[in-house]
């Protein structure tokens, strides 16, 4: 039986992590390969802050992001995940949390670092987006966010950033400045090739280091919608 989150027409259920719930599935194996390739690419530990983005909405980015975080933590890595999709946050759903006391609240000085940082039963540290604001660009460009990321780099093996689609808003290109590398997510049959190319080139023009491409909702020979991954070096 294929989990709802893996069907082309599916109800969004971010709290279901197939890598945790069905460890022997083909989809989990695909995620495992992604993690293995990521660790090969990161053999010199130059990619600590990794940004996940896509071309458009609904390409399976957050689902892939959450499963990768789980598998890294399951391998004994100290992982923290941040919801920097401040306009359309979803990470709180992964952890069944209310989107409260998050990154926007911390950057505005309303809560402390200790109130911001939480940990799940799976050992994943996380920060939800927080209260919605019209000052998204100002917060993303703030010195305080840069200082937060630098602190996390010292304390964690991986700092994973869930960020908006490239063609939706300028936020992702701003976040490039504080990330070490980008995993670009492509949903099969979602965005037209020309749009995917435009998004990819926008990242390259912004000097983003694209370390991998994750393909989601790929129809396999048995009818299951799965995941594939490719990676690149300089």
C-alpha positions as CSV (number, residue, x, y, z in Angstrom):
1,X,0.0,0.0,0.0
2,X,1.4,3.4,-1.0
3,X,1.3,6.1,1.7
4,X,-0.9,9.0,0.9
5,X,2.1,11.4,0.8
6,X,3.6,9.5,-2.2
7,X,0.6,9.6,-4.5
8,X,0.4,12.3,-7.2
9,X,-2.9,13.5,-5.8
10,X,-2.3,13.4,-2.1
11,X,-3.4,15.0,1.1
12,X,-0.5,16.9,2.7
13,X,0.5,14.9,5.7
14,X,3.9,16.2,6.8
15,X,3.9,14.4,10.1
16,X,4.2,11.0,8.3
17,X,7.9,10.3,7.8
18,X,8.1,7.2,5.5
19,X,11.8,6.9,6.5
20,X,10.7,6.3,10.1
21,X,7.4,4.4,9.5
22,X,8.4,2.1,6.7
23,X,12.2,1.5,6.9
24,X,12.3,-1.3,4.3
25,X,10.3,0.6,1.6
26,X,11.7,1.5,-1.8
27,X,11.1,5.2,-1.0
28,X,13.1,4.9,2.2
29,X,15.9,3.2,0.3
30,X,15.9,6.2,-2.2
31,X,16.2,8.6,0.7
32,X,19.0,6.5,2.1
33,X,20.9,6.8,-1.1
34,X,20.4,10.6,-1.1
35,X,21.9,10.7,2.4
36,X,24.8,8.5,1.4
37,X,25.5,10.8,-1.7
38,X,25.2,13.8,0.5
39,X,27.8,12.5,2.9
40,X,30.2,11.6,0.1
41,X,29.8,15.2,-1.3
42,X,30.5,16.4,2.2
43,X,33.5,14.3,3.0
44,X,35.5,17.5,3.9
45,X,32.7,18.8,6.0
46,X,32.4,21.9,3.9
47,X,28.6,21.8,3.7
48,X,27.1,22.3,7.1
49,X,24.3,24.7,6.3
50,X,22.3,23.1,3.5
51,X,19.3,24.8,1.9
52,X,16.4,23.0,0.3
53,X,14.5,24.7,-2.4
54,X,12.4,24.0,-5.6
55,X,11.0,25.8,-8.6
56,X,7.4,26.1,-7.5
57,X,5.1,25.1,-4.6
58,X,3.9,21.5,-4.1
59,X,7.0,19.7,-5.5
60,X,7.5,17.6,-2.3
61,X,10.4,19.7,-0.9
62,X,9.3,19.7,2.7
63,X,8.6,16.0,2.7
64,X,12.0,15.2,1.3
65,X,13.6,17.7,3.7
66,X,12.0,16.1,6.8
67,X,12.9,12.6,5.8
68,X,16.5,13.5,5.1
69,X,16.7,15.2,8.5
70,X,15.3,12.0,10.2
71,X,17.8,9.7,8.5
72,X,20.8,11.9,9.3
73,X,19.7,12.0,13.0
74,X,19.2,8.3,12.9
75,X,22.8,7.9,11.7
76,X,23.9,9.7,14.8
77,X,24.4,13.1,13.3
78,X,23.4,16.1,15.4
79,X,20.9,17.8,13.1
80,X,18.9,21.0,13.4
81,X,16.2,22.0,10.9
82,X,14.9,25.6,10.4
83,X,11.7,26.7,8.7
84,X,12.8,29.7,6.7
85,X,9.7,29.6,4.5
86,X,8.4,32.4,6.6
87,X,5.5,33.2,4.3
88,X,4.1,29.7,4.0
89,X,5.6,27.7,6.9
90,X,5.1,23.9,7.1
91,X,7.8,22.6,9.4
92,X,5.5,22.9,12.4
93,X,3.2,20.3,10.9
94,X,6.1,17.8,10.6
95,X,6.5,18.0,14.4
96,X,2.7,18.5,15.1
97,X,3.4,21.9,16.7
98,X,1.6,25.2,16.7
99,X,3.6,27.7,14.6
100,X,4.4,29.8,17.7
101,X,7.6,31.0,19.4
102,X,9.6,30.6,16.2
103,X,12.4,32.3,14.2
104,X,10.5,35.5,13.5
105,X,9.8,35.9,17.2
106,X,13.4,35.3,18.1
107,X,14.7,37.7,15.5
108,X,12.2,40.3,16.8
109,X,13.6,39.8,20.4
110,X,10.4,38.3,21.7
111,X,11.8,35.0,22.8
112,X,15.2,33.6,23.8
113,X,17.4,31.1,22.0
114,X,16.4,28.4,24.6
115,X,12.7,29.0,23.8
116,X,13.4,28.9,20.1
117,X,15.3,25.6,20.0
118,X,13.2,22.4,20.5
119,X,14.0,18.7,20.0
120,X,11.7,15.9,18.8
121,X,11.4,12.4,20.1
122,X,13.5,11.3,17.1
123,X,16.4,13.5,18.3
124,X,15.9,16.2,15.6
125,X,16.4,19.7,16.8
126,X,14.1,22.2,15.1
127,X,13.0,25.8,14.9
128,X,9.5,26.7,13.5
129,X,8.9,29.8,11.5
130,X,7.0,31.7,14.1
131,X,4.5,34.6,13.9
132,X,3.8,35.8,10.3
133,X,5.3,39.2,9.4
134,X,5.4,41.7,6.6
135,X,9.1,42.3,7.3
136,X,10.3,39.0,5.9
137,X,13.1,40.5,3.8
138,X,14.4,42.6,6.6
139,X,14.5,39.5,8.9
140,X,16.3,37.3,6.4
141,X,18.9,40.0,5.8
142,X,19.4,40.7,9.5
143,X,22.7,40.3,11.2
144,X,20.9,38.4,14.0
145,X,19.9,35.6,11.6
146,X,23.5,35.4,10.4
147,X,24.7,35.2,14.0
148,X,22.1,32.5,14.7
149,X,23.3,30.4,11.8
150,X,26.9,30.8,12.8
151,X,26.1,29.6,16.3
152,X,24.2,26.5,15.0
153,X,27.2,25.7,12.7
154,X,29.3,25.4,15.9
155,X,26.8,23.3,17.8
156,X,25.5,20.9,15.1
157,X,26.8,18.6,12.4
158,X,24.1,19.7,9.9
159,X,21.9,22.8,9.8
160,X,19.1,22.2,7.3
161,X,17.0,25.1,5.9
162,X,13.6,24.6,4.4
163,X,13.2,27.6,2.1
164,X,10.7,28.9,-0.4
165,X,10.6,28.0,-4.1
166,X,13.0,30.1,-6.2
167,X,10.4,31.6,-8.5
168,X,7.9,32.4,-5.8
169,X,9.7,35.1,-3.9
170,X,13.2,36.6,-3.6
171,X,13.7,35.0,-0.1
172,X,15.6,32.0,-1.3
173,X,18.2,34.0,-3.1
174,X,18.8,36.0,0.0
175,X,19.1,32.9,2.1
176,X,21.8,31.7,-0.3
177,X,24.2,34.1,1.4
178,X,24.1,32.2,4.7
179,X,24.0,28.6,3.3
180,X,27.0,26.5,2.2
181,X,25.1,24.5,-0.4
182,X,21.7,23.9,-2.0
183,X,19.7,20.8,-2.7
184,X,17.4,21.6,-5.5
185,X,14.1,19.6,-5.5
186,X,12.3,18.9,-8.8
187,X,8.7,17.4,-8.7
188,X,8.1,15.2,-11.6
189,X,5.5,16.7,-13.9
190,X,5.1,19.8,-11.7
191,X,7.0,22.7,-13.2
192,X,7.7,23.1,-16.9
193,X,11.3,22.5,-18.0
194,X,11.7,26.1,-18.9
195,X,10.7,27.2,-15.4
196,X,13.0,24.6,-13.8
197,X,15.9,25.9,-16.0
198,X,15.1,29.5,-15.0
199,X,15.1,28.7,-11.3
200,X,18.3,26.7,-11.6
201,X,20.0,29.5,-13.5
202,X,18.8,32.1,-11.0
203,X,20.6,30.1,-8.2
204,X,23.8,29.8,-10.3
205,X,23.7,33.6,-11.1
206,X,23.4,34.2,-7.4
207,X,26.6,32.1,-6.8
208,X,24.6,29.4,-5.0
209,X,26.6,26.1,-4.6
210,X,24.2,23.5,-5.9
211,X,25.4,20.2,-4.4
212,X,22.5,18.0,-5.5
213,X,19.2,17.6,-7.2
214,X,16.4,15.6,-5.6
215,X,13.7,14.3,-8.0
216,X,10.3,13.7,-6.2
217,X,7.1,12.0,-7.3
218,X,8.9,10.0,-9.9
219,X,6.7,7.2,-11.3
220,X,8.6,3.9,-11.1
221,X,7.9,0.8,-13.1
222,X,5.7,-0.7,-10.3
223,X,3.4,2.4,-10.2
224,X,4.9,3.8,-7.0
225,X,5.8,7.4,-6.9
226,X,9.3,7.6,-5.4
227,X,12.5,9.7,-5.2
228,X,15.7,9.9,-7.0
229,X,18.9,12.0,-6.3
230,X,21.8,13.2,-8.3
231,X,24.8,15.2,-7.2
232,X,27.5,17.3,-8.8
233,X,30.9,18.6,-7.9
234,X,33.0,21.6,-9.2
